[in-house]
Amino acid sequence: MGRARCKVTAPHLDIEAFAALCSQDLDLSHYPLASGLEKNVLLYEGDEVRAGLALASFNQAIRREFAHVLQHGSGVFVIQNAFADKSVIEHMNQVFEAIFAQETGKASGDHFAKAGANGRIWNALQKSALLNPEAFIDYYKNPLLLLASEAWLGPHYQLTTQVNVVRPGGQAQAPHRDYHLGFQEPSELARFPMHAHLMSAQLTLQGAVAHTDMPLESGPTLLLPFSQQYELGYFAWRDETFKQYFAEHAIQLPLKQGDALFFNPALFHAAGTNYTSDFHRSANLLQVSSAFGRPMEQLDRYAMTRAIYPALREQWASLNGLEREALLYNTCEGYSFPTNLDSDPPLYGLAPQTMQQLTLQALNEGLTVEAFDPQLQQHAQKRQA
């Protein structure tokens, strides 16, 4: 008989060990580029970060800080004023309203809240690209989205987004961890070895851009700093003792429109209750996947690229290098695999040309839509089995 698989069985959940981890205090001196600390959440000022990106040393240092706080620190940080131009947010809000209107009457569930209680747009990234390419370009050229994503996941990440609008009186979600293993039942969790539990959080970055102000009474995200450090957390978040600890110790931060929150997907968290009678709290939820993982949603990135290419070609000369990079990363597939190596062989290196590389080449050469579209179609076809 073969050797038995190393897997997790009947884990012993230790609330005291969990509480000890969650009782830590973050040392701001370890994060010299942060502008402040509130309730163990690092705060970065968007204008300062944007100004520093021109320096390679700053770019490298802030990525190290982001990665360190996500892994070894409290597991969460906020970039205040991540979107300096609020008209970009408002323009995208109009796009979201148009999508909501198109989807009136369509069922949309929620993983950790009552289905239909709040407004939800799945696959908002693709839908917004197809509906309004100009608004999409203005929004996703933001280099701070690229910065945070690459700091945790490295290059060639895969962005997906979902819109969540919590209506007046909308109830809080149940506390949870997120994708991947956060979306598995306990019986399935037990089949994964412990190193896979630890690896799961390395494959995803969770984020949220505030599309409205989020005062405390509107129920911004409940967070339990340092909880991502508990190794058995994918089992523990379902346990009533741990749920009670979360209810007693979770924190909330008010956000302003244009702020961006990023956190480790293993952090215990939940959308909060909207206690207002007339305020709709809106966020664009970012779920960013490693090139080495599978995103939760299936996107047609060829359709997205084709949709935005005409407007992007017109704007290409006016975009700086970071904006160009961010936009292509947030739209195109940047990883060569999986592919069909019979029809898409690596002719000029170890890996075949990516959609991102093809699109960048076309834009730099100023290819017309008519010239680029057949190339994009051919690229899609040769990758199919």
N, C-alpha and C positions, 0 to 999 in steps of 0.2 A: 504494500500500500504506500502511496505517496505521503509525504509529510503534510500534516494538517496545516491549513491556512492559519496564519496569525491573525486573529480577529478579536474584536471586543465582545465580551460576553458578561452579562449581569454586572454592569459597572457599579462601583460603590460611589454614590454621590455624597460629597462631603460639603455641607453648607458652611461649616466653619472655615475650611480652606478657601472656599469661594469668597466668603466675607472678608477674609484676610487680604486676598488679592484686590478686592474692590474698595478696600479701606486705604489704599495707597494714596499718596499725594504726588502730583507731578511737579518736578523741579524745573521752573521756567529757565533757570540758568543753563540748562542743557540744550535749550533751543533759542540761541541768540538772535535768530532772524524773526522770531515771533514778536508781535506787537503787544501781546497780553495773554492773560490766562484767566479764565472764568469757570468755576466749578469743574476744574480739571480738564477743561477743553481749551486747547491752544487756539489763539486768535492771530490771524495774519491780515495785514492791511493790503487790500488789492492794489492800490496805487503804488505802494512800496514794492510789492512783488513784481508788478509790470515793469517798473523802472529798473529793477535789478536783473531782469532776464537778459539784458544786453551783455551782461558780464558772465563769461563761462564759469568763473569761480562761484558766483552767486547761484547760478543755475544748478550746479552740482551740489552746493551746500544745502540749498533748500530742499532738494530732492532727498538728500540724506535725512534731513529733519522730518520730512513727511513720512518717510518709510520707517524711521525709528519710532515715532509716536504711534503709528498704526500697529507696529509689531510689539514693541517693548514698553511703550508708554500707555497712555489712557485709551488709545485706539480710535481717537477722533480729533479732527481739527476743523476750523471754519476759516474760509477766506472771505473777509468782509469786503463788500463792494467789489465782488468778483466781476460783476457786470457794471462798469462805470456808467455806461449809457443806458438809462432805464427805458428809453424808447425802443431799444432792441427787445427787452422783455415784453413791453406792451404790444409790440408788433407780433411777437410769437404768441402772446395771449389771445390776440385776435384770430390767429391761425387755429389755436386750440378750440376756441369757441366755434369756429366753422366746422371743425372735426366733430365736436360734440353734437352740433346740429345735424350733421350727416348721419350720426350713429344713434339718433334718438330712437328709443325703443329696443335697442340692441342690448342683450344681456352682457354684463361685464363683471366677472367675479373678482374677489379679493382673497389673497392667500390667508390673511390673518384677521379679517374683519368681515362683517355681515355683507353678503353680496348685494350690490345695488344701493347700499347706504350712502355711498359717496360717489363722486364723479371720477371715472377712470378711463384713460385712453391707453390701450396697449399699443405697442409698436409705434409710439409717437414720433420716433426718429424718422422712420420711412414715410409715414403719413404726412409729416410736415414738409419733408423734402419734395414729395410729389405735388403737394398742394400749393406751396409757395416757396420756390427755390430762393428768391431774394431774401426772405425772412430767415430761411435756413442758413444761408451763407453768413448773414450778419451775426447770427447767434453762435454757430459752431466754429467760427474762425477764432473764437476766444482762446488764446494760448494757455490760459490758466487751467482749462479743462484738460488739455494735453499734459501740462506740467504735473498735475495731481495724478493723472492716470499712469503716466510713465514712471513716476516715482515709485509706485507700488507694483506695477505689472511689467514694466519694461516696454520695449517698442512693439509695434504691430498689434496693439490691443484692439478689441472689438467693442464698440459702444452700442448699447441699446438704451432706450429711454421710455418711461411711462409717466403719464400725467396723473396726479392725484389731487382732487379737489375735495376737501372735507367741509361739508355743509354745516350751517349752524345746528348745533345739537348733535353733530356726528360723534359717535362714540370711539374711544381709543381702540387700537388694535390690541390683540394679545401680545405680550412680550415674546420675542423670538430671535433666533439667528437666521441668517439669510442663505441664499443659494451658494453652493450646491447642497451640502448636506442638511441645511436648514429646511429643505423641501422634501425630506425623506421621512417615512414613518419609522418609529423606533425599531420595529422588527427588521427593517431594511438597513437602518443604521448599524445594527449589530453585525451585519455581514461585512462591513468595511473595517480593515485593520486600523489601529490607532494612528499610524503614520498618515493614512488617508484623511482621517479627521483633521489632523494638523495641517495637511496640505490644502484642504478645501478652501481655507481662508486666503491662501496665497493666489488663488485663481480668479478672484473677483474683488473689485472695489465698489463700494456703495457710495452714492452721492445724492445730493438734492440741491437744486437751485430754487431759492425762494422767489416765486412769481408774484407774491403779494407780501406786504409786511406780515410778520408772524408774531404778534404779541402773545404773551404767555396764556392769556385767556382763550386764544384761538387754538391752542393745543399743538404747538410745535413738537417735534419728535422727542420722545422720552428716551434717554440714553443712560446706560450704566457703565461709566468709565472703568476700564481695566478688566471688564468681564470677558473680553476676548482671550485673556490669558488662561482661562480655566479649560483644561484639556478635554474634559468630559461635557463641555457646554452644549453640544448638540443633543445629548440626552437630557441635560439638566433643565433646559428652558421649559420643558413640558411639566416638570415636577412642581407640585403645588407649593412646596417650601421655598423653592427658588423664585417662583412667581410672586410669592408674598414678599420676599426680600427685594425683588425688583420694584414692587409697588411702594415699598417704604424708602428706597434709596435712589431710585432713578432721578435724574436731573433733566431740566429743560432750559434751553436758552432762547430768548426772543431773537428773531432774525429780521433783517430789513430786506425789502425787495432788492434782488441782485446779489445777496449773500449766497455763498455756496458751502454746504456742509459735506464733509467726506469722512467715512468711517470704515473700519474693518468689518467685513460681513459677519464675523464671529461675535461682534459686540452685541450684547443683549439690547434690544431697542424696540420701540413701538410708536406708531403715530398716536398723538395725544387726542383727548376729547376736546372738541370745539364747544366751549361753554357760552359762546356769544349767541345772540338771537338774530344777528343780521350780517355776519361776516363770513365770507367764503375763503378759507385758507387754501392756497394753491401752490403746488410745487411740481417742478419737472424732476422726476426721479431718474438718476443716472445709475445704470448697472453696467459696469465696465468689466469685460472679461479678458483674461490673459490670452495671448496667441496660442497657448498650450491647452486651453480649456474650451468647453462648449458653452456659448451663450445660451441664455434661457429662451430667447425669442429667435425665430427664423426671419431674417431680413433678406430682401432682394436688393443687394448693394449695387448690382448692375443697373437696375431700374432707378435707384437713387442717383447714381453717378450720371446716368443719361439725362435725368430730369434737371439736375443743377448745372450741367456742363455749359449750356449756352450763356447763362448769366455769369457763371464763374469765369468763362473765357473773356467776357467783357470787363470783368473786374480784376483779372489776374495781375495786371501791371500795377494796380493801386494797392495790392496787398503786400505786407512785408513778409519776410521769410518765415517767421513764427506763425503768422496767420495762415499762410499757405499750408504749412506742415500740419497745423491743428485741423484745418478743414478737411484735408485729404485723409488724415488719420480717423476723423470722426465720421467719414462717409464711406471710404473704399476699404475693401479687404486688403490688408497689408502683409499677409502671410502666405507663403507659396503653397502650403499644404492644408488639407488633402487635395490631390489632383490626380489626373490620369497621366501617368508618366509615359505611356505609349504615345499619346497625342500631344502631351505638354512636357517634353523632356527638358532637363536643365542644360541648355545649350551653351551658356556662357558663365557657368559657375556651378555651385552646389545645388542651387534651387532655381526653379522656373521663374519667369517674370511675374510679378504680382499685378493685380488690378491697380493698385496704388501707383506702382512704377509706370505702368502704361499710361495712366491718366496724367501723371506729372510730366511725362515726356510729351504728350499731346499738347498740354497747356503751354509748356515752354517753347514748343515749336509753332504754337498758334494755329493748330489744326482746326479747320472748320468742323461744325457739327456733322456735316455730310461725310467728311473724311474720317472723323473719329468713330462714328457709330459702327461702321463695319469692323473696325479693329476691336471694339468692345464686344461685339457679338461673337467674333471669332475667338476672343479670349475666353468667353463664357463657354462656348461650345467645346473647345479642346480640353477643358477641365472636366467635362462630364464623362462618366464611365460608358 
